[in-house]
Amino acid sequence: MIRSTNLLAFIICASISFSGYSQDINETPDYRRSSLYTLMVSDSTRNFSALIQETFVSSKIPDKFNNHIVKERSIPKLINDKLSKSEFKEAQKTAITEYLSTHDIAKAMVAKWFNRSEHGGFNMDLISERGFYNASDLDVKIAKNSERGTAMLADAGEELIKNTFVIVNDFKYTNKEEVAKKTKGLLSSISDVAALSGANDVATASDAMGEGVELLGKGYVIKTDAHLYRLKWNDEIASIFYNEYWTEDGQIDEDKVKAFDTSNVFELEYIGTQMAWADLQSTKYTQKTDEDLITIATIKASDAVIAKLQREYEVFRTKTPLMSTDPLAAKIGLKEGLEKGDKYEVLEQILNNEGKTEYKRIGVIKVDKNHIWDNRFNADEENPDNTFEYTVFTGKKNKYYAGMLIRQIN
């Protein structure tokens, strides 16, 4: 007899892993992703602001997240950027936090989770789809009178709704040619070149330095300060939502519709701020137009800062499924900020005695420094010799199966 605590692991194993090593390594197993909504601060006074915004708005949410965009992708410039660096940083965070609150972004995100209709009715379709639940088991009317239904609602809150995030980017672009002219002859080290070029890799910066400041100056230095928020969801908020706001199309309760519309219980919790440089190998872009450079830079800066936020804040770290165990591989790479020496815990998904999802650490694996996937934007052009389509890890292969989840621990 299968123990209840191992039921979910058994189901996953049966549905994904018993096909074992024959699984196509390019296929991605279904798993519960965190959800993300990204915005940017729009400043029409900056050069190429229209192109920057167009590029950002048209870019996709990274595949490892569920797309949880609910409104516009940009917010207006909120403060005077002539403040000192320290004053600006704090004022910007405060202004963005206030903007998200006054524009009911948290409430809009909850409305999307529960598929709110134009009439004000809710349903569980999106939650059942993203969480791989049986929709009828998640039905609120049933859940109120069912121990299993109640447990699944709580589980969905912990696993899905609580792992919903907002990132607001503030991009700053500097013409590298102008910087290079001002600093010509003053660069004393490779690190100086790296700072100017936005290069994260010292070898890349060294190559650029060898070709001279004039060539290094082709393009843009791009920096983004990204502010990370998490949707607040706990037992108290869930109870208020289900008891005071829940209503369904076909039997709309207008009082509950109004109560949700005027509610102020939904909030975004500030997690932290990180800065990242775009990873540009400028010497390879000499034939590209300014528009090409800005498009590439915008996407690269966005990806880079998400990776840095995940490395810094454990709550924002996503789980990724193992694609196979021979080789021990997963479809994450340089785009996610992966570096040689990084360690990942391997997690088995189980159900506890209350019917909620838990993750049990089975072991630890390490990035194989000789087989790291370069999945960054434009990588096929910048790094054409890299033919990898996944990253390989070292570890005890016989302990794991395809579909187990991995999460960074250092």
Protein Blocks (a to p, Z undefined) as FASTA:
>chain_A
ZZfklmmmmmmmmmmmmnmmmpcfkbccddddddddddddddfkbghklmmmmmmmmpcc
dfkbccfbfbdfbdcdfbdckbcfklmmmmmmmmmmmmmmmnommmmmmmmmnopafkop
acfklmmmmnopafklmpmklmmmcfklmmmmmmmmmmmmmmcccdddddddddfklmmm
mmgokacbfklmmmmnopabfklmmmmmmnojklmmgccddddddddddddddfklmmmm
mmmmgccehiacfklmmmmmmgckbccddfbdcdddddddfklmmmpcfklmmmmmmmmm
mmmmmmmmmmmmmklpccdddfbfbdcdddddfknopaehiacddddddddfkopacddd
fbdcdddfklccdfbghklmmmmmlmcfbdcddddfklpcehiacddfZZ
